[in-house]
Amino acid sequence: MYHESTELLRRFEDTSVPPGDFRHVDHIQVAWALLRRHETLEAIRCMDDGIRALAEKNNVPALYHRTVTWGYVLLIAERIARHGAHETFASFIEENADLLEPKWAALRRLYGDKTLSTDVARLAFVLPQGSKR
């Protein structure tokens, strides 16, 4: 079950999401909601700032990963451009279920494990080097 997008986005923006209660699906839903509200670059900035703020507030700043954060926002923006944003997150994710695959699988297909595991990818946005299928 998905959270109501407006409430989840509010809790994300004010960093009131409890530790451990911000799952991968919630990251994807917040990115989708931000892209419905903002242009892509502003959505990236909001997502980046919000995730770093949550990580710092919960004393886990090392969990922040810039390439994963920006990569998912850009991937979702591309899906919206191709297929539309949909009226609800549930209908969007029904058409884009691969975004919920564990361990960043949607990005790993673009980057491979080696690139995403580097400190450079954690600290700076790294462009994919082509398909790693």
SVG drawing of the C-alpha trace seen along z (x, -y; Angstrom):
<svg xmlns="http://www.w3.org/2000/svg" viewBox="-6 -24 41 32">
<polyline fill="none" stroke="black" stroke-width="0.4" points="0.0,0.0 1.2,-3.5 1.1,-6.5 -1.1,-9.4 1.4,-11.5 0.7,-14.9 1.1,-13.7 4.3,-11.8 5.8,-14.8 5.0,-17.0 6.7,-14.6 9.7,-14.4 10.0,-18.1 9.8,-18.8 12.0,-15.8 9.4,-14.2 9.6,-10.8 10.7,-8.5 14.0,-6.6 13.5,-3.4 10.1,-4.4 11.3,-5.9 11.5,-2.8 12.6,-2.6 9.0,-2.9 8.6,-6.1 11.7,-7.5 10.2,-6.7 6.8,-8.2 8.4,-11.4 10.4,-11.8 7.2,-11.3 5.3,-13.8 8.1,-16.4 8.2,-15.9 4.4,-16.6 5.0,-19.8 8.4,-21.1 10.5,-21.1 13.1,-18.3 16.1,-20.3 14.1,-21.8 12.8,-18.3 16.4,-17.0 17.4,-19.8 14.4,-19.2 15.0,-15.4 18.7,-15.9 18.3,-18.4 15.5,-16.4 17.4,-13.1 20.5,-14.6 18.5,-16.4 16.8,-13.2 20.1,-11.3 21.8,-14.0 18.8,-14.2 18.9,-10.5 22.6,-10.4 23.2,-8.3 24.8,-10.8 26.9,-8.0 23.7,-6.5 23.2,-9.4 24.1,-8.5 24.0,-11.3 24.1,-9.2 21.2,-7.0 19.2,-10.0 19.6,-12.0 19.5,-8.9 16.0,-7.8 14.6,-11.3 15.9,-11.5 14.6,-8.0 11.2,-8.9 11.2,-12.2 11.9,-10.2 9.1,-7.8 6.7,-10.7 7.8,-12.3 7.2,-9.0 4.0,-7.8 2.6,-10.6 2.6,-11.2 -0.8,-9.5 -3.3,-10.8 -2.2,-8.6 1.1,-7.1 -0.5,-3.6 -1.3,-3.9 2.1,-5.3 3.9,-2.5 1.6,0.1 3.1,-0.9 6.6,-1.3 6.9,1.5 10.6,2.1 11.3,-1.1 10.4,0.7 12.8,3.7 15.2,4.0 18.8,3.0 18.5,0.2 18.0,2.8 16.6,0.2 19.8,-1.9 22.1,1.1 20.9,2.1 22.2,-1.3 25.4,-1.6 26.5,1.8 27.5,2.7 31.0,1.4 30.2,-2.2 27.4,-2.6 29.7,-1.2 32.3,-3.9 32.8,-6.9 32.7,-9.1 29.2,-8.0 28.2,-8.5 29.5,-12.1 28.9,-13.3 26.4,-12.5 28.0,-10.0 26.6,-9.5 25.9,-6.0 28.4,-4.5 25.8,-2.6 23.8,0.5 25.3,3.2 22.9,5.9"/>
</svg>
